[in-house]
Amino acid sequence: MADSEGTAVAELIREAIKKFLGKPAYERNAFSFSPSSTRGVERIYPRIAKSDWDRLNRISMSANKAKTELVREAVDEYLRKSP
């Protein structure tokens, strides 16, 4: 998707996180990612705005989910809704 849009993967991830964080709690967590299914998963390190990181941290604590799991949910949701 990043290649076809001529942008960086990290930029798409930042956009996905912003959209995810802007949703009410009851609309999040629609996707369940199994942390044990890491086969075929690549590790990346996007830079995220401190304000988004702080919100992600609060959601992580209240939902009792790892921040990485929430980011995966955000990206998966973003990719499912893209053309």
HTML snippet that shows the backbone in 3Dmol.js (N, CA, C, O; Angstrom):
<script src="https://3Dmol.org/build/3Dmol-min.js"></script>
<div id="view" style="width:600px;height:400px;position:relative"></div>
<script>
const pdb = `
ATOM      1  N   MET A   1       0.829  -1.189   0.000  1.00  0.00           N
ATOM      2  CA  MET A   1       0.000   0.000   0.000  1.00  0.00           C
ATOM      3  C   MET A   1       0.874   1.254   0.000  1.00  0.00           C
ATOM      4  O   MET A   1       0.603   2.213  -0.723  1.00  0.00           O
ATOM      5  N   ALA A   2       1.918   1.232   0.816  1.00  0.00           N
ATOM      6  CA  ALA A   2       2.811   2.387   0.883  1.00  0.00           C
ATOM      7  C   ALA A   2       3.458   2.643  -0.474  1.00  0.00           C
ATOM      8  O   ALA A   2       3.542   3.789  -0.918  1.00  0.00           O
ATOM      9  N   ASP A   3       3.915   1.579  -1.132  1.00  0.00           N
ATOM     10  CA  ASP A   3       4.532   1.741  -2.446  1.00  0.00           C
ATOM     11  C   ASP A   3       3.546   2.319  -3.449  1.00  0.00           C
ATOM     12  O   ASP A   3       3.893   3.218  -4.215  1.00  0.00           O
ATOM     13  N   SER A   4       2.330   1.813  -3.450  1.00  0.00           N
ATOM     14  CA  SER A   4       1.345   2.282  -4.432  1.00  0.00           C
ATOM     15  C   SER A   4       0.948   3.738  -4.185  1.00  0.00           C
ATOM     16  O   SER A   4       0.579   4.449  -5.120  1.00  0.00           O
ATOM     17  N   GLU A   5       1.023   4.183  -2.924  1.00  0.00           N
ATOM     18  CA  GLU A   5       0.686   5.573  -2.602  1.00  0.00           C
ATOM     19  C   GLU A   5       1.906   6.490  -2.596  1.00  0.00           C
ATOM     20  O   GLU A   5       1.781   7.703  -2.427  1.00  0.00           O
ATOM     21  N   GLY A   6       3.095   5.893  -2.784  1.00  0.00           N
ATOM     22  CA  GLY A   6       4.311   6.683  -2.808  1.00  0.00           C
ATOM     23  C   GLY A   6       4.642   7.318  -1.473  1.00  0.00           C
ATOM     24  O   GLY A   6       5.124   8.449  -1.416  1.00  0.00           O
ATOM     25  N   THR A   7       4.380   6.585  -0.399  1.00  0.00           N
ATOM     26  CA  THR A   7       4.650   7.105   0.943  1.00  0.00           C
ATOM     27  C   THR A   7       5.389   6.049   1.757  1.00  0.00           C
ATOM     28  O   THR A   7       5.554   4.913   1.314  1.00  0.00           O
ATOM     29  N   ALA A   8       5.825   6.430   2.937  1.00  0.00           N
ATOM     30  CA  ALA A   8       6.542   5.505   3.810  1.00  0.00           C
ATOM     31  C   ALA A   8       5.554   4.679   4.633  1.00  0.00           C
ATOM     32  O   ALA A   8       4.460   5.139   4.958  1.00  0.00           O
ATOM     33  N   VAL A   9       5.959   3.461   4.960  1.00  0.00           N
ATOM     34  CA  VAL A   9       5.132   2.598   5.795  1.00  0.00           C
ATOM     35  C   VAL A   9       4.857   3.275   7.134  1.00  0.00           C
ATOM     36  O   VAL A   9       3.738   3.220   7.642  1.00  0.00           O
ATOM     37  N   ALA A  10       5.863   3.906   7.697  1.00  0.00           N
ATOM     38  CA  ALA A  10       5.700   4.579   8.991  1.00  0.00           C
ATOM     39  C   ALA A  10       4.624   5.657   8.920  1.00  0.00           C
ATOM     40  O   ALA A  10       3.882   5.855   9.882  1.00  0.00           O
ATOM     41  N   GLU A  11       4.533   6.357   7.787  1.00  0.00           N
ATOM     42  CA  GLU A  11       3.513   7.396   7.637  1.00  0.00           C
ATOM     43  C   GLU A  11       2.114   6.778   7.649  1.00  0.00           C
ATOM     44  O   GLU A  11       1.196   7.329   8.256  1.00  0.00           O
ATOM     45  N   LEU A  12       1.954   5.651   6.989  1.00  0.00           N
ATOM     46  CA  LEU A  12       0.657   4.959   7.003  1.00  0.00           C
ATOM     47  C   LEU A  12       0.303   4.495   8.411  1.00  0.00           C
ATOM     48  O   LEU A  12      -0.856   4.554   8.820  1.00  0.00           O
ATOM     49  N   ILE A  13       1.302   4.036   9.143  1.00  0.00           N
ATOM     50  CA  ILE A  13       1.064   3.578  10.519  1.00  0.00           C
ATOM     51  C   ILE A  13       0.656   4.753  11.396  1.00  0.00           C
ATOM     52  O   ILE A  13      -0.265   4.631  12.204  1.00  0.00           O
ATOM     53  N   ARG A  14       1.328   5.885  11.249  1.00  0.00           N
ATOM     54  CA  ARG A  14       0.952   7.062  12.029  1.00  0.00           C
ATOM     55  C   ARG A  14      -0.488   7.467  11.727  1.00  0.00           C
ATOM     56  O   ARG A  14      -1.243   7.806  12.639  1.00  0.00           O
ATOM     57  N   GLU A  15      -0.870   7.435  10.456  1.00  0.00           N
ATOM     58  CA  GLU A  15      -2.233   7.786  10.075  1.00  0.00           C
ATOM     59  C   GLU A  15      -3.235   6.791  10.669  1.00  0.00           C
ATOM     60  O   GLU A  15      -4.294   7.185  11.157  1.00  0.00           O
ATOM     61  N   ALA A  16      -2.895   5.506  10.623  1.00  0.00           N
ATOM     62  CA  ALA A  16      -3.775   4.480  11.192  1.00  0.00           C
ATOM     63  C   ALA A  16      -3.952   4.688  12.693  1.00  0.00           C
ATOM     64  O   ALA A  16      -5.064   4.565  13.208  1.00  0.00           O
ATOM     65  N   ILE A  17      -2.875   5.000  13.395  1.00  0.00           N
ATOM     66  CA  ILE A  17      -2.945   5.209  14.842  1.00  0.00           C
ATOM     67  C   ILE A  17      -3.810   6.428  15.159  1.00  0.00           C
ATOM     68  O   ILE A  17      -4.635   6.379  16.072  1.00  0.00           O
ATOM     69  N   LYS A  18      -3.629   7.518  14.418  1.00  0.00           N
ATOM     70  CA  LYS A  18      -4.438   8.724  14.655  1.00  0.00           C
ATOM     71  C   LYS A  18      -5.921   8.424  14.488  1.00  0.00           C
ATOM     72  O   LYS A  18      -6.732   8.856  15.307  1.00  0.00           O
ATOM     73  N   LYS A  19      -6.289   7.692  13.441  1.00  0.00           N
ATOM     74  CA  LYS A  19      -7.696   7.350  13.226  1.00  0.00           C
ATOM     75  C   LYS A  19      -8.200   6.451  14.354  1.00  0.00           C
ATOM     76  O   LYS A  19      -9.313   6.634  14.847  1.00  0.00           O
ATOM     77  N   PHE A  20      -7.390   5.493  14.754  1.00  0.00           N
ATOM     78  CA  PHE A  20      -7.751   4.550  15.804  1.00  0.00           C
ATOM     79  C   PHE A  20      -7.963   5.268  17.131  1.00  0.00           C
ATOM     80  O   PHE A  20      -8.930   4.994  17.841  1.00  0.00           O
ATOM     81  N   LEU A  21      -7.065   6.180  17.464  1.00  0.00           N
ATOM     82  CA  LEU A  21      -7.157   6.899  18.740  1.00  0.00           C
ATOM     83  C   LEU A  21      -8.343   7.843  18.777  1.00  0.00           C
ATOM     84  O   LEU A  21      -8.837   8.177  19.855  1.00  0.00           O
ATOM     85  N   GLY A  22      -8.806   8.276  17.616  1.00  0.00           N
ATOM     86  CA  GLY A  22      -9.931   9.187  17.563  1.00  0.00           C
ATOM     87  C   GLY A  22     -11.281   8.517  17.727  1.00  0.00           C
ATOM     88  O   GLY A  22     -12.301   9.204  17.791  1.00  0.00           O
ATOM     89  N   LYS A  23     -11.313   7.191  17.796  1.00  0.00           N
ATOM     90  CA  LYS A  23     -12.578   6.466  17.913  1.00  0.00           C
ATOM     91  C   LYS A  23     -12.963   6.282  19.378  1.00  0.00           C
ATOM     92  O   LYS A  23     -12.092   6.214  20.245  1.00  0.00           O
ATOM     93  N   PRO A  24     -14.249   6.203  19.657  1.00  0.00           N
ATOM     94  CA  PRO A  24     -14.678   5.875  21.017  1.00  0.00           C
ATOM     95  C   PRO A  24     -14.224   4.454  21.389  1.00  0.00           C
ATOM     96  O   PRO A  24     -14.027   3.608  20.517  1.00  0.00           O
ATOM     97  N   ALA A  25     -14.065   4.214  22.663  1.00  0.00           N
ATOM     98  CA  ALA A  25     -13.552   2.922  23.135  1.00  0.00           C
ATOM     99  C   ALA A  25     -14.377   1.746  22.635  1.00  0.00           C
ATOM    100  O   ALA A  25     -13.817   0.696  22.319  1.00  0.00           O
ATOM    101  N   TYR A  26     -15.695   1.898  22.556  1.00  0.00           N
ATOM    102  CA  TYR A  26     -16.516   0.760  22.154  1.00  0.00           C
ATOM    103  C   TYR A  26     -16.326   0.399  20.679  1.00  0.00           C
ATOM    104  O   TYR A  26     -16.720  -0.689  20.262  1.00  0.00           O
ATOM    105  N   GLU A  27     -15.729   1.291  19.881  1.00  0.00           N
ATOM    106  CA  GLU A  27     -15.472   0.990  18.480  1.00  0.00           C
ATOM    107  C   GLU A  27     -14.085   0.395  18.264  1.00  0.00           C
ATOM    108  O   GLU A  27     -13.775  -0.054  17.160  1.00  0.00           O
ATOM    109  N   ARG A  28     -13.260   0.384  19.278  1.00  0.00           N
ATOM    110  CA  ARG A  28     -11.918  -0.187  19.167  1.00  0.00           C
ATOM    111  C   ARG A  28     -11.967  -1.668  19.509  1.00  0.00           C
ATOM    112  O   ARG A  28     -13.002  -2.207  19.901  1.00  0.00           O
ATOM    113  N   ASN A  29     -10.831  -2.298  19.350  1.00  0.00           N
ATOM    114  CA  ASN A  29     -10.649  -3.693  19.766  1.00  0.00           C
ATOM    115  C   ASN A  29     -11.562  -4.664  19.022  1.00  0.00           C
ATOM    116  O   ASN A  29     -11.969  -5.686  19.575  1.00  0.00           O
ATOM    117  N   ALA A  30     -11.881  -4.347  17.778  1.00  0.00           N
ATOM    118  CA  ALA A  30     -12.717  -5.238  16.976  1.00  0.00           C
ATOM    119  C   ALA A  30     -11.907  -6.400  16.427  1.00  0.00           C
ATOM    120  O   ALA A  30     -12.478  -7.391  15.972  1.00  0.00           O
ATOM    121  N   PHE A  31     -10.600  -6.294  16.463  1.00  0.00           N
ATOM    122  CA  PHE A  31      -9.740  -7.321  15.894  1.00  0.00           C
ATOM    123  C   PHE A  31      -8.878  -7.904  17.001  1.00  0.00           C
ATOM    124  O   PHE A  31      -8.296  -7.168  17.799  1.00  0.00           O
ATOM    125  N   SER A  32      -8.802  -9.182  17.046  1.00  0.00           N
ATOM    126  CA  SER A  32      -7.990  -9.833  18.079  1.00  0.00           C
ATOM    127  C   SER A  32      -6.730 -10.404  17.442  1.00  0.00           C
ATOM    128  O   SER A  32      -6.806 -11.292  16.593  1.00  0.00           O
ATOM    129  N   PHE A  33      -5.598  -9.906  17.842  1.00  0.00           N
ATOM    130  CA  PHE A  33      -4.313 -10.372  17.328  1.00  0.00           C
ATOM    131  C   PHE A  33      -3.682 -11.274  18.355  1.00  0.00           C
ATOM    132  O   PHE A  33      -3.546 -10.899  19.520  1.00  0.00           O
ATOM    133  N   SER A  34      -3.298 -12.447  17.940  1.00  0.00           N
ATOM    134  CA  SER A  34      -2.649 -13.374  18.855  1.00  0.00           C
ATOM    135  C   SER A  34      -1.153 -13.085  18.892  1.00  0.00           C
ATOM    136  O   SER A  34      -0.470 -13.252  17.882  1.00  0.00           O
ATOM    137  N   PRO A  35      -0.632 -12.654  20.042  1.00  0.00           N
ATOM    138  CA  PRO A  35       0.797 -12.359  20.128  1.00  0.00           C
ATOM    139  C   PRO A  35       1.666 -13.561  19.794  1.00  0.00           C
ATOM    140  O   PRO A  35       2.835 -13.394  19.444  1.00  0.00           O
ATOM    141  N   SER A  36       1.120 -14.770  19.896  1.00  0.00           N
ATOM    142  CA  SER A  36       1.921 -15.950  19.610  1.00  0.00           C
ATOM    143  C   SER A  36       2.071 -16.186  18.106  1.00  0.00           C
ATOM    144  O   SER A  36       2.902 -16.995  17.690  1.00  0.00           O
ATOM    145  N   SER A  37       1.283 -15.495  17.292  1.00  0.00           N
ATOM    146  CA  SER A  37       1.354 -15.706  15.842  1.00  0.00           C
ATOM    147  C   SER A  37       2.289 -14.693  15.199  1.00  0.00           C
ATOM    148  O   SER A  37       1.853 -13.850  14.415  1.00  0.00           O
ATOM    149  N   THR A  38       3.564 -14.772  15.528  1.00  0.00           N
ATOM    150  CA  THR A  38       4.533 -13.802  15.025  1.00  0.00           C
ATOM    151  C   THR A  38       5.207 -14.258  13.736  1.00  0.00           C
ATOM    152  O   THR A  38       6.025 -13.528  13.178  1.00  0.00           O
ATOM    153  N   ARG A  39       4.883 -15.424  13.270  1.00  0.00           N
ATOM    154  CA  ARG A  39       5.464 -15.895  12.017  1.00  0.00           C
ATOM    155  C   ARG A  39       4.989 -14.997  10.878  1.00  0.00           C
ATOM    156  O   ARG A  39       3.792 -14.743  10.746  1.00  0.00           O
ATOM    157  N   GLY A  40       5.907 -14.521  10.067  1.00  0.00           N
ATOM    158  CA  GLY A  40       5.546 -13.659   8.954  1.00  0.00           C
ATOM    159  C   GLY A  40       5.314 -12.208   9.345  1.00  0.00           C
ATOM    160  O   GLY A  40       4.826 -11.422   8.532  1.00  0.00           O
ATOM    161  N   VAL A  41       5.655 -11.841  10.568  1.00  0.00           N
ATOM    162  CA  VAL A  41       5.466 -10.469  11.056  1.00  0.00           C
ATOM    163  C   VAL A  41       6.814  -9.759  11.025  1.00  0.00           C
ATOM    164  O   VAL A  41       7.826 -10.302  11.469  1.00  0.00           O
ATOM    165  N   GLU A  42       6.813  -8.538  10.496  1.00  0.00           N
ATOM    166  CA  GLU A  42       8.036  -7.741  10.480  1.00  0.00           C
ATOM    167  C   GLU A  42       7.998  -6.707  11.585  1.00  0.00           C
ATOM    168  O   GLU A  42       6.936  -6.193  11.936  1.00  0.00           O
ATOM    169  N   ARG A  43       9.147  -6.409  12.122  1.00  0.00           N
ATOM    170  CA  ARG A  43       9.260  -5.407  13.178  1.00  0.00           C
ATOM    171  C   ARG A  43       9.615  -4.070  12.547  1.00  0.00           C
ATOM    172  O   ARG A  43      10.527  -3.987  11.725  1.00  0.00           O
ATOM    173  N   ILE A  44       8.891  -3.024  12.934  1.00  0.00           N
ATOM    174  CA  ILE A  44       9.182  -1.674  12.450  1.00  0.00           C
ATOM    175  C   ILE A  44       9.161  -0.715  13.637  1.00  0.00           C
ATOM    176  O   ILE A  44       8.659  -1.051  14.710  1.00  0.00           O
ATOM    177  N   TYR A  45       9.701   0.456  13.438  1.00  0.00           N
ATOM    178  CA  TYR A  45       9.798   1.427  14.520  1.00  0.00           C
ATOM    179  C   TYR A  45       9.347   2.806  14.037  1.00  0.00           C
ATOM    180  O   TYR A  45      10.186   3.667  13.773  1.00  0.00           O
ATOM    181  N   PRO A  46       8.038   3.027  13.918  1.00  0.00           N
ATOM    182  CA  PRO A  46       7.585   4.355  13.478  1.00  0.00           C
ATOM    183  C   PRO A  46       7.735   5.377  14.603  1.00  0.00           C
ATOM    184  O   PRO A  46       7.636   5.039  15.782  1.00  0.00           O
ATOM    185  N   ARG A  47       7.970   6.598  14.230  1.00  0.00           N
ATOM    186  CA  ARG A  47       8.019   7.690  15.208  1.00  0.00           C
ATOM    187  C   ARG A  47       6.600   8.219  15.365  1.00  0.00           C
ATOM    188  O   ARG A  47       5.935   8.544  14.382  1.00  0.00           O
ATOM    189  N   ILE A  48       6.145   8.300  16.605  1.00  0.00           N
ATOM    190  CA  ILE A  48       4.773   8.695  16.904  1.00  0.00           C
ATOM    191  C   ILE A  48       4.803   9.958  17.760  1.00  0.00           C
ATOM    192  O   ILE A  48       5.620  10.076  18.673  1.00  0.00           O
ATOM    193  N   ALA A  49       3.919  10.890  17.465  1.00  0.00           N
ATOM    194  CA  ALA A  49       3.842  12.129  18.237  1.00  0.00           C
ATOM    195  C   ALA A  49       3.630  11.809  19.716  1.00  0.00           C
ATOM    196  O   ALA A  49       2.917  10.862  20.049  1.00  0.00           O
ATOM    197  N   LYS A  50       4.239  12.585  20.596  1.00  0.00           N
ATOM    198  CA  LYS A  50       4.137  12.336  22.037  1.00  0.00           C
ATOM    199  C   LYS A  50       2.680  12.334  22.489  1.00  0.00           C
ATOM    200  O   LYS A  50       2.294  11.512  23.320  1.00  0.00           O
ATOM    201  N   SER A  51       1.869  13.240  21.954  1.00  0.00           N
ATOM    202  CA  SER A  51       0.458  13.283  22.365  1.00  0.00           C
ATOM    203  C   SER A  51      -0.261  11.986  21.977  1.00  0.00           C
ATOM    204  O   SER A  51      -1.074  11.475  22.747  1.00  0.00           O
ATOM    205  N   ASP A  52       0.036  11.455  20.789  1.00  0.00           N
ATOM    206  CA  ASP A  52      -0.570  10.183  20.378  1.00  0.00           C
ATOM    207  C   ASP A  52      -0.048   9.035  21.237  1.00  0.00           C
ATOM    208  O   ASP A  52      -0.799   8.133  21.608  1.00  0.00           O
ATOM    209  N   TRP A  53       1.251   9.082  21.549  1.00  0.00           N
ATOM    210  CA  TRP A  53       1.845   8.032  22.389  1.00  0.00           C
ATOM    211  C   TRP A  53       1.209   8.037  23.781  1.00  0.00           C
ATOM    212  O   TRP A  53       0.916   6.980  24.338  1.00  0.00           O
ATOM    213  N   ASP A  54       0.999   9.225  24.333  1.00  0.00           N
ATOM    214  CA  ASP A  54       0.385   9.319  25.654  1.00  0.00           C
ATOM    215  C   ASP A  54      -1.046   8.772  25.638  1.00  0.00           C
ATOM    216  O   ASP A  54      -1.447   8.054  26.555  1.00  0.00           O
ATOM    217  N   ARG A  55      -1.811   9.108  24.603  1.00  0.00           N
ATOM    218  CA  ARG A  55      -3.178   8.569  24.480  1.00  0.00           C
ATOM    219  C   ARG A  55      -3.150   7.065  24.306  1.00  0.00           C
ATOM    220  O   ARG A  55      -3.953   6.350  24.905  1.00  0.00           O
ATOM    221  N   LEU A  56      -2.226   6.584  23.488  1.00  0.00           N
ATOM    222  CA  LEU A  56      -2.088   5.140  23.274  1.00  0.00           C
ATOM    223  C   LEU A  56      -1.749   4.446  24.591  1.00  0.00           C
ATOM    224  O   LEU A  56      -2.268   3.368  24.880  1.00  0.00           O
ATOM    225  N   ASN A  57      -0.894   5.054  25.373  1.00  0.00           N
ATOM    226  CA  ASN A  57      -0.516   4.496  26.669  1.00  0.00           C
ATOM    227  C   ASN A  57      -1.720   4.423  27.610  1.00  0.00           C
ATOM    228  O   ASN A  57      -1.912   3.418  28.293  1.00  0.00           O
ATOM    229  N   ARG A  58      -2.533   5.486  27.648  1.00  0.00           N
ATOM    230  CA  ARG A  58      -3.728   5.482  28.506  1.00  0.00           C
ATOM    231  C   ARG A  58      -4.718   4.407  28.065  1.00  0.00           C
ATOM    232  O   ARG A  58      -5.278   3.695  28.899  1.00  0.00           O
ATOM    233  N   ILE A  59      -4.935   4.288  26.748  1.00  0.00           N
ATOM    234  CA  ILE A  59      -5.847   3.262  26.242  1.00  0.00           C
ATOM    235  C   ILE A  59      -5.297   1.874  26.558  1.00  0.00           C
ATOM    236  O   ILE A  59      -6.049   0.971  26.924  1.00  0.00           O
ATOM    237  N   SER A  60      -4.000   1.711  26.416  1.00  0.00           N
ATOM    238  CA  SER A  60      -3.353   0.431  26.715  1.00  0.00           C
ATOM    239  C   SER A  60      -3.600   0.015  28.158  1.00  0.00           C
ATOM    240  O   SER A  60      -3.928  -1.139  28.435  1.00  0.00           O
ATOM    241  N   MET A  61      -3.443   0.954  29.064  1.00  0.00           N
ATOM    242  CA  MET A  61      -3.631   0.643  30.483  1.00  0.00           C
ATOM    243  C   MET A  61      -5.097   0.354  30.791  1.00  0.00           C
ATOM    244  O   MET A  61      -5.397  -0.580  31.534  1.00  0.00           O
ATOM    245  N   SER A  62      -6.008   1.137  30.232  1.00  0.00           N
ATOM    246  CA  SER A  62      -7.422   0.936  30.549  1.00  0.00           C
ATOM    247  C   SER A  62      -7.977  -0.334  29.887  1.00  0.00           C
ATOM    248  O   SER A  62      -8.869  -0.978  30.439  1.00  0.00           O
ATOM    249  N   ALA A  63      -7.453  -0.695  28.712  1.00  0.00           N
ATOM    250  CA  ALA A  63      -7.933  -1.890  28.015  1.00  0.00           C
ATOM    251  C   ALA A  63      -7.155  -3.137  28.409  1.00  0.00           C
ATOM    252  O   ALA A  63      -7.500  -4.246  28.001  1.00  0.00           O
ATOM    253  N   ASN A  64      -6.101  -2.953  29.205  1.00  0.00           N
ATOM    254  CA  ASN A  64      -5.239  -4.049  29.617  1.00  0.00           C
ATOM    255  C   ASN A  64      -4.676  -4.795  28.399  1.00  0.00           C
ATOM    256  O   ASN A  64      -4.652  -6.025  28.354  1.00  0.00           O
ATOM    257  N   LYS A  65      -4.222  -4.003  27.412  1.00  0.00           N
ATOM    258  CA  LYS A  65      -3.605  -4.545  26.204  1.00  0.00           C
ATOM    259  C   LYS A  65      -2.280  -3.839  25.983  1.00  0.00           C
ATOM    260  O   LYS A  65      -2.120  -2.670  26.337  1.00  0.00           O
ATOM    261  N   ALA A  66      -1.338  -4.551  25.401  1.00  0.00           N
ATOM    262  CA  ALA A  66      -0.047  -3.951  25.081  1.00  0.00           C
ATOM    263  C   ALA A  66      -0.219  -2.898  23.990  1.00  0.00           C
ATOM    264  O   ALA A  66      -1.087  -3.023  23.126  1.00  0.00           O
ATOM    265  N   LYS A  67       0.613  -1.863  24.036  1.00  0.00           N
ATOM    266  CA  LYS A  67       0.555  -0.820  23.017  1.00  0.00           C
ATOM    267  C   LYS A  67       0.796  -1.418  21.627  1.00  0.00           C
ATOM    268  O   LYS A  67       0.158  -1.013  20.656  1.00  0.00           O
ATOM    269  N   THR A  68       1.707  -2.370  21.537  1.00  0.00           N
ATOM    270  CA  THR A  68       1.978  -2.989  20.238  1.00  0.00           C
ATOM    271  C   THR A  68       0.741  -3.691  19.693  1.00  0.00           C
ATOM    272  O   THR A  68       0.496  -3.664  18.487  1.00  0.00           O
ATOM    273  N   GLU A  69      -0.031  -4.312  20.556  1.00  0.00           N
ATOM    274  CA  GLU A  69      -1.255  -4.974  20.115  1.00  0.00           C
ATOM    275  C   GLU A  69      -2.262  -3.953  19.595  1.00  0.00           C
ATOM    276  O   GLU A  69      -2.927  -4.193  18.587  1.00  0.00           O
ATOM    277  N   LEU A  70      -2.376  -2.821  20.274  1.00  0.00           N
ATOM    278  CA  LEU A  70      -3.283  -1.773  19.828  1.00  0.00           C
ATOM    279  C   LEU A  70      -2.839  -1.185  18.489  1.00  0.00           C
ATOM    280  O   LEU A  70      -3.673  -0.890  17.633  1.00  0.00           O
ATOM    281  N   VAL A  71      -1.536  -1.015  18.308  1.00  0.00           N
ATOM    282  CA  VAL A  71      -1.026  -0.500  17.038  1.00  0.00           C
ATOM    283  C   VAL A  71      -1.332  -1.493  15.922  1.00  0.00           C
ATOM    284  O   VAL A  71      -1.749  -1.089  14.836  1.00  0.00           O
ATOM    285  N   ARG A  72      -1.132  -2.786  16.174  1.00  0.00           N
ATOM    286  CA  ARG A  72      -1.474  -3.790  15.155  1.00  0.00           C
ATOM    287  C   ARG A  72      -2.959  -3.722  14.810  1.00  0.00           C
ATOM    288  O   ARG A  72      -3.326  -3.808  13.638  1.00  0.00           O
ATOM    289  N   GLU A  73      -3.814  -3.569  15.819  1.00  0.00           N
ATOM    290  CA  GLU A  73      -5.253  -3.446  15.571  1.00  0.00           C
ATOM    291  C   GLU A  73      -5.541  -2.230  14.698  1.00  0.00           C
ATOM    292  O   GLU A  73      -6.333  -2.302  13.758  1.00  0.00           O
ATOM    293  N   ALA A  74      -4.893  -1.113  15.017  1.00  0.00           N
ATOM    294  CA  ALA A  74      -5.110   0.117  14.257  1.00  0.00           C
ATOM    295  C   ALA A  74      -4.699  -0.067  12.798  1.00  0.00           C
ATOM    296  O   ALA A  74      -5.428   0.327  11.888  1.00  0.00           O
ATOM    297  N   VAL A  75      -3.544  -0.661  12.582  1.00  0.00           N
ATOM    298  CA  VAL A  75      -3.050  -0.868  11.218  1.00  0.00           C
ATOM    299  C   VAL A  75      -3.945  -1.850  10.473  1.00  0.00           C
ATOM    300  O   VAL A  75      -4.298  -1.611   9.319  1.00  0.00           O
ATOM    301  N   ASP A  76      -4.309  -2.937  11.113  1.00  0.00           N
ATOM    302  CA  ASP A  76      -5.184  -3.923  10.467  1.00  0.00           C
ATOM    303  C   ASP A  76      -6.520  -3.297  10.071  1.00  0.00           C
ATOM    304  O   ASP A  76      -7.018  -3.526   8.969  1.00  0.00           O
ATOM    305  N   GLU A  77      -7.089  -2.516  10.968  1.00  0.00           N
ATOM    306  CA  GLU A  77      -8.358  -1.853  10.683  1.00  0.00           C
ATOM    307  C   GLU A  77      -8.198  -0.874   9.519  1.00  0.00           C
ATOM    308  O   GLU A  77      -9.051  -0.813   8.634  1.00  0.00           O
ATOM    309  N   TYR A  78      -7.122  -0.122   9.524  1.00  0.00           N
ATOM    310  CA  TYR A  78      -6.846   0.851   8.478  1.00  0.00           C
ATOM    311  C   TYR A  78      -6.716   0.148   7.122  1.00  0.00           C
ATOM    312  O   TYR A  78      -7.270   0.609   6.124  1.00  0.00           O
ATOM    313  N   LEU A  79      -5.988  -0.962   7.094  1.00  0.00           N
ATOM    314  CA  LEU A  79      -5.796  -1.687   5.848  1.00  0.00           C
ATOM    315  C   LEU A  79      -7.095  -2.339   5.354  1.00  0.00           C
ATOM    316  O   LEU A  79      -7.338  -2.402   4.149  1.00  0.00           O
ATOM    317  N   ARG A  80      -7.911  -2.813   6.266  1.00  0.00           N
ATOM    318  CA  ARG A  80      -9.191  -3.429   5.869  1.00  0.00           C
ATOM    319  C   ARG A  80     -10.110  -2.398   5.232  1.00  0.00           C
ATOM    320  O   ARG A  80     -10.889  -2.737   4.341  1.00  0.00           O
ATOM    321  N   LYS A  81     -10.036  -1.147   5.672  1.00  0.00           N
ATOM    322  CA  LYS A  81     -10.945  -0.112   5.171  1.00  0.00           C
ATOM    323  C   LYS A  81     -10.384   0.628   3.960  1.00  0.00           C
ATOM    324  O   LYS A  81     -11.095   1.429   3.353  1.00  0.00           O
ATOM    325  N   SER A  82      -9.122   0.377   3.595  1.00  0.00           N
ATOM    326  CA  SER A  82      -8.548   1.079   2.450  1.00  0.00           C
ATOM    327  C   SER A  82      -8.951   0.364   1.161  1.00  0.00           C
ATOM    328  O   SER A  82      -9.233  -0.834   1.163  1.00  0.00           O
ATOM    329  N   PRO A  83      -8.974   1.120   0.058  1.00  0.00           N
ATOM    330  CA  PRO A  83      -9.388   0.522  -1.233  1.00  0.00           C
ATOM    331  C   PRO A  83      -8.410  -0.488  -1.756  1.00  0.00           C
ATOM    332  O   PRO A  83      -8.627  -1.065  -2.822  1.00  0.00           O
TER     333      PRO A  83
END
`;
const viewer = $3Dmol.createViewer("view");
viewer.addModel(pdb, "pdb");
viewer.setStyle({}, {cartoon: {color: "spectrum"}});
viewer.zoomTo();
viewer.render();
</script>
